[in-house]
Amino acid sequence: MKTIAFSLPLISLIFLLSAVLSAARSFDYFYFVQQWPGSMCDTKRGCCYPTTGKPEGTFTIHGLWPNFNDGSYPSSCDKNNLYNASKIKDLLPEMQKTWPTLACPRGDGHKFWAHEWDKHGTCSESILDQHSYFQAALKFQKKANLLSILSDAGIAPDGAFYSTKSIIDAFSNALGVLPSVECNWDESRNPQLYQVYLCVDKHAQDFIDCPFYPKRKCAPEIEFPAF
Ligand SMILES: *[C@@H]1O[C@H](CO)[C@@H](O)[C@H](O)[C@H]1NC(C)=O
């Protein structure tokens, strides 16, 4: 009797603690990150076109990353559910177009997608399985057509310099949320438009203003290189 009386509260305590801990391990929102392939390639390091050919001249997907409100993020959350291409066969033709790898040596994309799922995607498992994770990223890439938003604002990948503010304003006017823009440098050390971060709610339904903005600053005037 005494043992049972002791262990019931203990067991409830353990349940409570594990609930609190798993809630703490869950995430708060996603970064949806797109990149301009022209700026990936226009660097000292350069790029390699995928084995499937030169990507189209659109902003392409980098990843969909679960994040915490304080700016930190979980990673590699499930070693027992690693990338499995046969689960996303129907998505592969579109992924080759809009989620191409530009790393060297050239690849067919699976290494890149496996990295994204294994490191980031597995941390969203409570909300998205492997197929719906990749599908959600493809959906957001269509929903935020960054190149056409910029072109409507008279901003084109022509190697000219544009004000960073005009780029951010174009995105936020078109999408109704404030993005974050990241720059890198071309071989002559000119800052250029590299990646665009948009935030997505944790159920992967829609864009939201970011609970935490990445601390990345671009110069006031940045290059938009051709691709
Ligand atoms: C990959 O997914 C397929 C389809 O769901 C499944 O049949 C197969 O066992 C999986 N392979 C591994 C290594 O988990």
The ligand as an SDF file (V2000), in Angstrom:
LIG
                    3D

 14 14  0  0  0  0  0  0  0  0999 V2000
   11.2350    4.4490  -47.6150 C   0  0  0  0  0  0  0  0  0  0  0  0
    9.8490    4.7070  -47.8160 O   0  0  0  0  0  0  0  0  0  0  0  0
    9.1590    3.6430  -48.4520 C   0  0  0  0  0  0  0  0  0  0  0  0
    7.7590    4.1340  -48.7560 C   0  0  0  0  0  0  0  0  0  0  0  0
    7.1410    4.6700  -47.6230 O   0  0  0  0  0  0  0  0  0  0  0  0
    9.2070    2.4150  -47.5570 C   0  0  0  0  0  0  0  0  0  0  0  0
    8.5350    1.3360  -48.1710 O   0  0  0  0  0  0  0  0  0  0  0  0
   10.6720    2.0360  -47.2870 C   0  0  0  0  0  0  0  0  0  0  0  0
   10.7310    0.9810  -46.3570 O   0  0  0  0  0  0  0  0  0  0  0  0
   11.4380    3.2410  -46.7320 C   0  0  0  0  0  0  0  0  0  0  0  0
   12.8580    2.9140  -46.6600 N   0  0  0  0  0  0  0  0  0  0  0  0
   13.5520    3.0630  -45.5370 C   0  0  0  0  0  0  0  0  0  0  0  0
   15.0090    2.7340  -45.6220 C   0  0  0  0  0  0  0  0  0  0  0  0
   13.0490    3.4570  -44.5010 O   0  0  0  0  0  0  0  0  0  0  0  0
  1  2  1  0
  1 10  1  0
  2  3  1  0
  3  4  1  0
  3  6  1  0
  4  5  1  0
  6  7  1  0
  6  8  1  0
  8  9  1  0
  8 10  1  0
 10 11  1  0
 11 12  1  0
 12 13  1  0
 12 14  2  0
M  END
$$$$
